[in-house]
Amino acid sequence: MTKLCKDCKWYQRNWWGHNIMRTDSYDRCLRPNKSNYVSGKTEAEFCEAERSYSSNDKYCGTEGRFWEIKDE
């Protein structure tokens, strides 16, 4: 099974990017374990960046290390 970001429960689609800019480059990953310890807010990262940095344990990587299926 291919682990696509759009099928992950942490995926958030950016409607402005899709409808106006016609790109998915602004879509975000909202994994809760990336939260800011000072504010407590989840720090969103662009999905494209999450999947492209596989050498760093902080990122999901091309293999989708932190990918989780959406709840139906």
Distance bins in CASP14 RR format, pairs under 12 A and 6 or more apart:
PFRMAT RR
TARGET T0000
AUTHOR 0000-0000-0000
RMODE 2
METHOD distances of the structure
MODEL  1
1 7 0 0 0 0 1 0 0 0 0 0 0
1 8 0 0 0 0 0 1 0 0 0 0 0
1 64 0 0 0 0 0 1 0 0 0 0 0
1 67 0 0 0 0 1 0 0 0 0 0 0
1 69 0 0 0 0 1 0 0 0 0 0 0
2 8 0 0 0 0 0 1 0 0 0 0 0
2 51 0 0 0 0 0 1 0 0 0 0 0
2 62 0 0 0 0 0 1 0 0 0 0 0
2 63 0 0 0 0 0 1 0 0 0 0 0
2 64 0 0 0 0 1 0 0 0 0 0 0
2 67 0 0 0 0 1 0 0 0 0 0 0
3 9 0 0 0 0 0 1 0 0 0 0 0
3 10 0 0 0 0 0 1 0 0 0 0 0
3 11 0 0 0 0 0 1 0 0 0 0 0
3 47 0 0 0 0 0 1 0 0 0 0 0
3 50 0 0 0 0 0 1 0 0 0 0 0
3 51 0 0 0 0 1 0 0 0 0 0 0
3 60 0 0 0 0 1 0 0 0 0 0 0
3 61 0 0 0 0 1 0 0 0 0 0 0
3 62 0 0 0 0 1 0 0 0 0 0 0
3 63 1 0 0 1 0 0 0 0 0 0 0
3 64 1 0 1 0 0 0 0 0 0 0 0
3 65 0 0 0 0 1 0 0 0 0 0 0
3 66 0 0 0 0 1 0 0 0 0 0 0
3 67 1 0 1 0 0 0 0 0 0 0 0
3 68 0 0 0 0 1 0 0 0 0 0 0
3 69 0 0 0 0 1 0 0 0 0 0 0
3 70 0 0 0 0 0 1 0 0 0 0 0
4 11 0 0 0 0 1 0 0 0 0 0 0
4 24 0 0 0 0 0 1 0 0 0 0 0
4 27 0 0 0 0 0 1 0 0 0 0 0
4 47 0 0 0 0 1 0 0 0 0 0 0
4 51 0 0 0 0 1 0 0 0 0 0 0
4 60 0 0 0 0 0 1 0 0 0 0 0
4 62 0 0 0 0 0 1 0 0 0 0 0
4 64 0 0 0 0 1 0 0 0 0 0 0
4 67 0 0 0 0 1 0 0 0 0 0 0
4 69 0 0 0 0 0 1 0 0 0 0 0
4 70 0 0 0 0 0 1 0 0 0 0 0
5 11 1 0 1 0 0 0 0 0 0 0 0
5 12 0 0 0 0 1 0 0 0 0 0 0
5 13 0 0 0 0 1 0 0 0 0 0 0
5 14 0 0 0 0 0 1 0 0 0 0 0
5 24 0 0 0 0 1 0 0 0 0 0 0
5 25 0 0 0 0 0 1 0 0 0 0 0
5 27 1 0 0 1 0 0 0 0 0 0 0
5 28 0 0 0 0 1 0 0 0 0 0 0
5 29 1 0 0 1 0 0 0 0 0 0 0
5 30 0 0 0 0 0 1 0 0 0 0 0
5 31 0 0 0 0 0 1 0 0 0 0 0
5 45 0 0 0 0 0 1 0 0 0 0 0
5 46 0 0 0 0 0 1 0 0 0 0 0
5 47 1 0 1 0 0 0 0 0 0 0 0
5 48 0 0 0 0 1 0 0 0 0 0 0
5 49 0 0 0 0 0 1 0 0 0 0 0
5 50 1 0 0 1 0 0 0 0 0 0 0
5 51 1 0 0 1 0 0 0 0 0 0 0
5 52 0 0 0 0 0 1 0 0 0 0 0
5 60 0 0 0 0 1 0 0 0 0 0 0
5 61 0 0 0 0 0 1 0 0 0 0 0
5 62 0 0 0 0 0 1 0 0 0 0 0
5 64 0 0 0 0 1 0 0 0 0 0 0
5 66 0 0 0 0 0 1 0 0 0 0 0
5 67 1 0 0 1 0 0 0 0 0 0 0
5 68 0 0 0 0 0 1 0 0 0 0 0
5 70 0 0 0 0 0 1 0 0 0 0 0
6 12 0 0 0 0 0 1 0 0 0 0 0
6 13 1 0 0 1 0 0 0 0 0 0 0
6 14 0 0 0 0 0 1 0 0 0 0 0
6 18 0 0 0 0 0 1 0 0 0 0 0
6 24 0 0 0 0 1 0 0 0 0 0 0
6 27 1 0 0 1 0 0 0 0 0 0 0
6 28 0 0 0 0 0 1 0 0 0 0 0
6 29 0 0 0 0 0 1 0 0 0 0 0
6 47 0 0 0 0 1 0 0 0 0 0 0
6 51 0 0 0 0 0 1 0 0 0 0 0
6 67 0 0 0 0 0 1 0 0 0 0 0
6 69 0 0 0 0 0 1 0 0 0 0 0
6 70 0 0 0 0 1 0 0 0 0 0 0
7 13 0 0 0 0 0 1 0 0 0 0 0
7 47 0 0 0 0 0 1 0 0 0 0 0
7 64 0 0 0 0 0 1 0 0 0 0 0
7 67 0 0 0 0 1 0 0 0 0 0 0
7 68 0 0 0 0 1 0 0 0 0 0 0
7 69 1 0 0 1 0 0 0 0 0 0 0
7 70 1 0 0 1 0 0 0 0 0 0 0
7 71 0 0 0 0 0 1 0 0 0 0 0
7 72 0 0 0 0 0 1 0 0 0 0 0
8 27 0 0 0 0 0 1 0 0 0 0 0
8 28 0 0 0 0 0 1 0 0 0 0 0
8 29 1 0 0 1 0 0 0 0 0 0 0
8 30 0 0 0 0 1 0 0 0 0 0 0
8 31 0 0 0 0 1 0 0 0 0 0 0
8 47 0 0 0 0 1 0 0 0 0 0 0
8 50 0 0 0 0 1 0 0 0 0 0 0
8 51 0 0 0 0 0 1 0 0 0 0 0
8 60 0 0 0 0 1 0 0 0 0 0 0
8 64 0 0 0 0 1 0 0 0 0 0 0
8 65 0 0 0 0 0 1 0 0 0 0 0
8 66 0 0 0 0 1 0 0 0 0 0 0
8 67 1 0 1 0 0 0 0 0 0 0 0
8 68 1 0 0 1 0 0 0 0 0 0 0
8 69 1 0 0 1 0 0 0 0 0 0 0
8 70 1 0 0 1 0 0 0 0 0 0 0
8 71 0 0 0 0 0 1 0 0 0 0 0
9 29 0 0 0 0 0 1 0 0 0 0 0
9 30 0 0 0 0 1 0 0 0 0 0 0
9 31 0 0 0 0 1 0 0 0 0 0 0
9 32 0 0 0 0 0 1 0 0 0 0 0
9 66 0 0 0 0 0 1 0 0 0 0 0
9 67 0 0 0 0 1 0 0 0 0 0 0
9 68 1 0 1 0 0 0 0 0 0 0 0
9 69 1 0 0 1 0 0 0 0 0 0 0
9 70 1 0 1 0 0 0 0 0 0 0 0
9 71 1 0 0 1 0 0 0 0 0 0 0
9 72 0 0 0 0 0 1 0 0 0 0 0
10 27 0 0 0 0 0 1 0 0 0 0 0
10 28 0 0 0 0 1 0 0 0 0 0 0
10 29 1 0 1 0 0 0 0 0 0 0 0
10 30 1 0 1 0 0 0 0 0 0 0 0
10 31 1 0 1 0 0 0 0 0 0 0 0
10 32 1 0 0 1 0 0 0 0 0 0 0
10 33 0 0 0 0 1 0 0 0 0 0 0
10 34 0 0 0 0 1 0 0 0 0 0 0
10 42 0 0 0 0 1 0 0 0 0 0 0
10 44 0 0 0 0 1 0 0 0 0 0 0
10 45 0 0 0 0 1 0 0 0 0 0 0
10 47 0 0 0 0 1 0 0 0 0 0 0
10 50 0 0 0 0 1 0 0 0 0 0 0
10 51 0 0 0 0 0 1 0 0 0 0 0
10 60 0 0 0 0 1 0 0 0 0 0 0
10 64 0 0 0 0 0 1 0 0 0 0 0
10 66 1 0 0 1 0 0 0 0 0 0 0
10 67 0 0 0 0 1 0 0 0 0 0 0
10 68 1 0 0 1 0 0 0 0 0 0 0
10 69 0 0 0 0 0 1 0 0 0 0 0
10 70 0 0 0 0 1 0 0 0 0 0 0
10 71 0 0 0 0 0 1 0 0 0 0 0
11 24 0 0 0 0 0 1 0 0 0 0 0
11 27 1 0 0 1 0 0 0 0 0 0 0
11 28 1 0 0 1 0 0 0 0 0 0 0
11 29 1 0 0 1 0 0 0 0 0 0 0
11 30 1 0 0 1 0 0 0 0 0 0 0
11 31 0 0 0 0 1 0 0 0 0 0 0
11 44 0 0 0 0 0 1 0 0 0 0 0
11 45 0 0 0 0 0 1 0 0 0 0 0
11 46 0 0 0 0 0 1 0 0 0 0 0
11 47 1 0 0 1 0 0 0 0 0 0 0
11 48 0 0 0 0 0 1 0 0 0 0 0
11 50 0 0 0 0 1 0 0 0 0 0 0
11 51 0 0 0 0 0 1 0 0 0 0 0
11 60 0 0 0 0 0 1 0 0 0 0 0
11 64 0 0 0 0 0 1 0 0 0 0 0
11 66 0 0 0 0 0 1 0 0 0 0 0
11 67 0 0 0 0 1 0 0 0 0 0 0
11 68 0 0 0 0 1 0 0 0 0 0 0
11 69 0 0 0 0 0 1 0 0 0 0 0
11 70 1 0 0 1 0 0 0 0 0 0 0
12 18 0 0 0 0 0 1 0 0 0 0 0
12 24 0 0 0 0 0 1 0 0 0 0 0
12 26 0 0 0 0 1 0 0 0 0 0 0
12 27 1 0 0 1 0 0 0 0 0 0 0
12 28 1 0 1 0 0 0 0 0 0 0 0
12 29 1 0 0 1 0 0 0 0 0 0 0
12 30 1 0 1 0 0 0 0 0 0 0 0
12 31 0 0 0 0 0 1 0 0 0 0 0
12 42 0 0 0 0 0 1 0 0 0 0 0
12 44 1 0 0 1 0 0 0 0 0 0 0
12 45 0 0 0 0 0 1 0 0 0 0 0
12 46 0 0 0 0 0 1 0 0 0 0 0
12 47 0 0 0 0 1 0 0 0 0 0 0
12 50 0 0 0 0 0 1 0 0 0 0 0
12 70 0 0 0 0 0 1 0 0 0 0 0
13 19 0 0 0 0 0 1 0 0 0 0 0
13 23 0 0 0 0 0 1 0 0 0 0 0
13 24 0 0 0 0 1 0 0 0 0 0 0
13 25 0 0 0 0 0 1 0 0 0 0 0
13 26 0 0 0 0 1 0 0 0 0 0 0
13 27 1 0 1 0 0 0 0 0 0 0 0
13 28 0 0 0 0 1 0 0 0 0 0 0
13 29 0 0 0 0 0 1 0 0 0 0 0
13 30 0 0 0 0 0 1 0 0 0 0 0
13 47 0 0 0 0 1 0 0 0 0 0 0
14 20 0 0 0 0 1 0 0 0 0 0 0
14 21 0 0 0 0 1 0 0 0 0 0 0
14 22 0 0 0 0 0 1 0 0 0 0 0
14 23 0 0 0 0 1 0 0 0 0 0 0
14 24 1 0 0 1 0 0 0 0 0 0 0
14 25 0 0 0 0 1 0 0 0 0 0 0
14 26 1 1 0 0 0 0 0 0 0 0 0
14 27 1 0 1 0 0 0 0 0 0 0 0
14 28 1 0 0 1 0 0 0 0 0 0 0
14 29 0 0 0 0 0 1 0 0 0 0 0
14 30 0 0 0 0 0 1 0 0 0 0 0
14 44 0 0 0 0 1 0 0 0 0 0 0
14 46 0 0 0 0 1 0 0 0 0 0 0
14 47 0 0 0 0 1 0 0 0 0 0 0
14 48 0 0 0 0 0 1 0 0 0 0 0
15 21 0 0 0 0 0 1 0 0 0 0 0
15 22 0 0 0 0 0 1 0 0 0 0 0
15 23 0 0 0 0 0 1 0 0 0 0 0
15 24 0 0 0 0 0 1 0 0 0 0 0
15 26 0 0 0 0 1 0 0 0 0 0 0
15 27 0 0 0 0 1 0 0 0 0 0 0
15 28 0 0 0 0 0 1 0 0 0 0 0
16 22 0 0 0 0 0 1 0 0 0 0 0
16 23 0 0 0 0 0 1 0 0 0 0 0
16 24 0 0 0 0 0 1 0 0 0 0 0
16 25 0 0 0 0 0 1 0 0 0 0 0
16 26 1 0 0 1 0 0 0 0 0 0 0
16 27 0 0 0 0 0 1 0 0 0 0 0
16 28 0 0 0 0 0 1 0 0 0 0 0
17 23 1 0 1 0 0 0 0 0 0 0 0
17 24 1 0 0 1 0 0 0 0 0 0 0
17 25 1 0 0 1 0 0 0 0 0 0 0
17 26 1 0 1 0 0 0 0 0 0 0 0
17 27 0 0 0 0 1 0 0 0 0 0 0
17 28 0 0 0 0 0 1 0 0 0 0 0
17 46 0 0 0 0 0 1 0 0 0 0 0
18 24 1 0 0 1 0 0 0 0 0 0 0
18 25 0 0 0 0 1 0 0 0 0 0 0
18 26 0 0 0 0 1 0 0 0 0 0 0
18 27 0 0 0 0 1 0 0 0 0 0 0
19 26 0 0 0 0 0 1 0 0 0 0 0
20 26 0 0 0 0 1 0 0 0 0 0 0
21 27 0 0 0 0 0 1 0 0 0 0 0
23 46 0 0 0 0 0 1 0 0 0 0 0
23 47 0 0 0 0 0 1 0 0 0 0 0
23 48 0 0 0 0 1 0 0 0 0 0 0
24 46 0 0 0 0 1 0 0 0 0 0 0
24 47 1 0 0 1 0 0 0 0 0 0 0
24 48 1 0 0 1 0 0 0 0 0 0 0
24 51 0 0 0 0 0 1 0 0 0 0 0
25 46 1 0 0 1 0 0 0 0 0 0 0
25 47 0 0 0 0 1 0 0 0 0 0 0
25 48 1 0 1 0 0 0 0 0 0 0 0
25 49 0 0 0 0 1 0 0 0 0 0 0
25 51 0 0 0 0 0 1 0 0 0 0 0
25 52 0 0 0 0 0 1 0 0 0 0 0
26 44 0 0 0 0 0 1 0 0 0 0 0
26 45 0 0 0 0 0 1 0 0 0 0 0
26 46 1 0 0 1 0 0 0 0 0 0 0
26 47 0 0 0 0 1 0 0 0 0 0 0
26 48 0 0 0 0 1 0 0 0 0 0 0
26 49 0 0 0 0 0 1 0 0 0 0 0
27 44 0 0 0 0 1 0 0 0 0 0 0
27 45 0 0 0 0 0 1 0 0 0 0 0
27 46 1 0 0 1 0 0 0 0 0 0 0
27 47 1 0 1 0 0 0 0 0 0 0 0
27 48 1 0 0 1 0 0 0 0 0 0 0
27 49 0 0 0 0 0 1 0 0 0 0 0
27 50 0 0 0 0 1 0 0 0 0 0 0
27 51 0 0 0 0 0 1 0 0 0 0 0
28 34 0 0 0 0 0 1 0 0 0 0 0
28 42 0 0 0 0 1 0 0 0 0 0 0
28 43 0 0 0 0 1 0 0 0 0 0 0
28 44 1 0 1 0 0 0 0 0 0 0 0
28 45 1 0 0 1 0 0 0 0 0 0 0
28 46 1 0 0 1 0 0 0 0 0 0 0
28 47 1 0 0 1 0 0 0 0 0 0 0
28 48 0 0 0 0 1 0 0 0 0 0 0
28 49 0 0 0 0 1 0 0 0 0 0 0
28 50 0 0 0 0 1 0 0 0 0 0 0
29 42 0 0 0 0 1 0 0 0 0 0 0
29 43 0 0 0 0 1 0 0 0 0 0 0
29 44 1 0 0 1 0 0 0 0 0 0 0
29 45 1 0 1 0 0 0 0 0 0 0 0
29 46 1 0 0 1 0 0 0 0 0 0 0
29 47 1 0 1 0 0 0 0 0 0 0 0
29 48 0 0 0 0 1 0 0 0 0 0 0
29 49 0 0 0 0 1 0 0 0 0 0 0
29 50 1 0 1 0 0 0 0 0 0 0 0
29 51 0 0 0 0 1 0 0 0 0 0 0
29 52 0 0 0 0 0 1 0 0 0 0 0
29 53 0 0 0 0 0 1 0 0 0 0 0
29 58 0 0 0 0 0 1 0 0 0 0 0
29 59 0 0 0 0 1 0 0 0 0 0 0
29 60 1 0 0 1 0 0 0 0 0 0 0
29 61 0 0 0 0 0 1 0 0 0 0 0
29 64 0 0 0 0 0 1 0 0 0 0 0
29 65 0 0 0 0 0 1 0 0 0 0 0
29 66 0 0 0 0 1 0 0 0 0 0 0
29 67 0 0 0 0 1 0 0 0 0 0 0
29 68 0 0 0 0 0 1 0 0 0 0 0
30 41 0 0 0 0 0 1 0 0 0 0 0
30 42 1 0 1 0 0 0 0 0 0 0 0
30 43 0 0 0 0 1 0 0 0 0 0 0
30 44 1 0 1 0 0 0 0 0 0 0 0
30 45 0 0 0 0 1 0 0 0 0 0 0
30 46 0 0 0 0 0 1 0 0 0 0 0
30 47 0 0 0 0 1 0 0 0 0 0 0
30 50 0 0 0 0 0 1 0 0 0 0 0
30 60 0 0 0 0 0 1 0 0 0 0 0
30 66 0 0 0 0 0 1 0 0 0 0 0
30 68 0 0 0 0 0 1 0 0 0 0 0
31 42 1 0 0 1 0 0 0 0 0 0 0
31 43 0 0 0 0 1 0 0 0 0 0 0
31 44 0 0 0 0 1 0 0 0 0 0 0
31 45 0 0 0 0 1 0 0 0 0 0 0
31 47 0 0 0 0 0 1 0 0 0 0 0
31 50 0 0 0 0 1 0 0 0 0 0 0
31 58 0 0 0 0 0 1 0 0 0 0 0
31 59 0 0 0 0 1 0 0 0 0 0 0
31 60 1 0 0 1 0 0 0 0 0 0 0
31 61 0 0 0 0 0 1 0 0 0 0 0
31 64 0 0 0 0 0 1 0 0 0 0 0
31 65 0 0 0 0 0 1 0 0 0 0 0
31 66 1 0 1 0 0 0 0 0 0 0 0
31 67 0 0 0 0 1 0 0 0 0 0 0
31 68 0 0 0 0 1 0 0 0 0 0 0
32 40 0 0 0 0 1 0 0 0 0 0 0
32 41 0 0 0 0 0 1 0 0 0 0 0
32 42 1 0 1 0 0 0 0 0 0 0 0
32 43 0 0 0 0 0 1 0 0 0 0 0
32 44 0 0 0 0 0 1 0 0 0 0 0
32 66 0 0 0 0 0 1 0 0 0 0 0
32 68 0 0 0 0 0 1 0 0 0 0 0
33 40 0 0 0 0 0 1 0 0 0 0 0
33 42 0 0 0 0 1 0 0 0 0 0 0
33 43 0 0 0 0 0 1 0 0 0 0 0
33 45 0 0 0 0 0 1 0 0 0 0 0
33 57 0 0 0 0 0 1 0 0 0 0 0
33 58 0 0 0 0 1 0 0 0 0 0 0
33 59 0 0 0 0 0 1 0 0 0 0 0
33 60 0 0 0 0 0 1 0 0 0 0 0
33 65 0 0 0 0 0 1 0 0 0 0 0
33 66 1 0 0 1 0 0 0 0 0 0 0
33 68 0 0 0 0 0 1 0 0 0 0 0
34 40 0 0 0 0 0 1 0 0 0 0 0
34 41 0 0 0 0 0 1 0 0 0 0 0
34 42 1 0 0 1 0 0 0 0 0 0 0
34 43 1 0 1 0 0 0 0 0 0 0 0
34 44 0 0 0 0 1 0 0 0 0 0 0
34 45 1 0 0 1 0 0 0 0 0 0 0
34 49 0 0 0 0 0 1 0 0 0 0 0
34 50 0 0 0 0 1 0 0 0 0 0 0
34 57 0 0 0 0 0 1 0 0 0 0 0
34 58 1 0 0 1 0 0 0 0 0 0 0
34 59 0 0 0 0 1 0 0 0 0 0 0
34 60 0 0 0 0 0 1 0 0 0 0 0
34 66 0 0 0 0 1 0 0 0 0 0 0
35 41 1 0 0 1 0 0 0 0 0 0 0
35 42 1 0 1 0 0 0 0 0 0 0 0
35 43 1 0 0 1 0 0 0 0 0 0 0
35 44 0 0 0 0 0 1 0 0 0 0 0
35 45 0 0 0 0 0 1 0 0 0 0 0
36 42 1 0 0 1 0 0 0 0 0 0 0
36 43 1 0 1 0 0 0 0 0 0 0 0
36 44 0 0 0 0 0 1 0 0 0 0 0
37 43 0 0 0 0 0 1 0 0 0 0 0
43 49 0 0 0 0 0 1 0 0 0 0 0
43 50 0 0 0 0 0 1 0 0 0 0 0
43 58 0 0 0 0 0 1 0 0 0 0 0
44 50 0 0 0 0 1 0 0 0 0 0 0
45 51 0 0 0 0 1 0 0 0 0 0 0
45 52 0 0 0 0 0 1 0 0 0 0 0
45 53 0 0 0 0 1 0 0 0 0 0 0
45 56 0 0 0 0 0 1 0 0 0 0 0
45 58 0 0 0 0 1 0 0 0 0 0 0
45 59 1 0 0 1 0 0 0 0 0 0 0
45 60 0 0 0 0 1 0 0 0 0 0 0
45 61 0 0 0 0 0 1 0 0 0 0 0
45 66 0 0 0 0 0 1 0 0 0 0 0
46 52 0 0 0 0 1 0 0 0 0 0 0
46 53 0 0 0 0 0 1 0 0 0 0 0
46 59 0 0 0 0 0 1 0 0 0 0 0
46 60 0 0 0 0 0 1 0 0 0 0 0
47 53 0 0 0 0 0 1 0 0 0 0 0
47 59 0 0 0 0 0 1 0 0 0 0 0
47 60 0 0 0 0 1 0 0 0 0 0 0
47 61 0 0 0 0 0 1 0 0 0 0 0
47 64 0 0 0 0 0 1 0 0 0 0 0
47 66 0 0 0 0 0 1 0 0 0 0 0
47 67 0 0 0 0 0 1 0 0 0 0 0
48 59 0 0 0 0 0 1 0 0 0 0 0
48 60 0 0 0 0 0 1 0 0 0 0 0
48 61 0 0 0 0 0 1 0 0 0 0 0
48 62 0 0 0 0 0 1 0 0 0 0 0
49 56 0 0 0 0 0 1 0 0 0 0 0
49 58 0 0 0 0 0 1 0 0 0 0 0
49 59 1 0 0 1 0 0 0 0 0 0 0
49 60 0 0 0 0 1 0 0 0 0 0 0
49 61 0 0 0 0 1 0 0 0 0 0 0
50 56 0 0 0 0 0 1 0 0 0 0 0
50 58 0 0 0 0 1 0 0 0 0 0 0
50 59 1 0 1 0 0 0 0 0 0 0 0
50 60 1 0 1 0 0 0 0 0 0 0 0
50 61 1 0 0 1 0 0 0 0 0 0 0
50 62 0 0 0 0 1 0 0 0 0 0 0
50 63 0 0 0 0 0 1 0 0 0 0 0
50 64 0 0 0 0 1 0 0 0 0 0 0
50 65 0 0 0 0 1 0 0 0 0 0 0
50 66 0 0 0 0 1 0 0 0 0 0 0
50 67 0 0 0 0 1 0 0 0 0 0 0
51 59 1 0 0 1 0 0 0 0 0 0 0
51 60 1 0 1 0 0 0 0 0 0 0 0
51 61 1 0 1 0 0 0 0 0 0 0 0
51 62 1 0 1 0 0 0 0 0 0 0 0
51 63 0 0 0 0 1 0 0 0 0 0 0
51 64 1 0 0 1 0 0 0 0 0 0 0
51 65 0 0 0 0 1 0 0 0 0 0 0
51 66 0 0 0 0 0 1 0 0 0 0 0
51 67 0 0 0 0 1 0 0 0 0 0 0
52 59 1 0 0 1 0 0 0 0 0 0 0
52 60 0 0 0 0 1 0 0 0 0 0 0
52 61 1 0 0 1 0 0 0 0 0 0 0
52 62 1 0 0 1 0 0 0 0 0 0 0
52 64 0 0 0 0 0 1 0 0 0 0 0
53 59 1 0 1 0 0 0 0 0 0 0 0
53 60 0 0 0 0 1 0 0 0 0 0 0
53 61 1 0 0 1 0 0 0 0 0 0 0
53 62 0 0 0 0 1 0 0 0 0 0 0
53 63 0 0 0 0 0 1 0 0 0 0 0
53 64 0 0 0 0 0 1 0 0 0 0 0
53 65 0 0 0 0 0 1 0 0 0 0 0
54 60 0 0 0 0 1 0 0 0 0 0 0
54 61 1 1 0 0 0 0 0 0 0 0 0
54 62 1 0 1 0 0 0 0 0 0 0 0
54 63 1 0 0 1 0 0 0 0 0 0 0
54 64 0 0 0 0 1 0 0 0 0 0 0
54 65 0 0 0 0 1 0 0 0 0 0 0
54 66 0 0 0 0 0 1 0 0 0 0 0
55 61 0 0 0 0 1 0 0 0 0 0 0
55 62 0 0 0 0 0 1 0 0 0 0 0
55 63 0 0 0 0 0 1 0 0 0 0 0
55 65 0 0 0 0 0 1 0 0 0 0 0
56 65 0 0 0 0 0 1 0 0 0 0 0
57 65 0 0 0 0 1 0 0 0 0 0 0
57 66 0 0 0 0 0 1 0 0 0 0 0
58 65 0 0 0 0 0 1 0 0 0 0 0
58 66 0 0 0 0 1 0 0 0 0 0 0
59 65 1 0 0 1 0 0 0 0 0 0 0
59 66 0 0 0 0 1 0 0 0 0 0 0
59 67 0 0 0 0 0 1 0 0 0 0 0
60 66 1 0 1 0 0 0 0 0 0 0 0
60 67 1 0 0 1 0 0 0 0 0 0 0
60 68 0 0 0 0 0 1 0 0 0 0 0
61 67 0 0 0 0 1 0 0 0 0 0 0
END
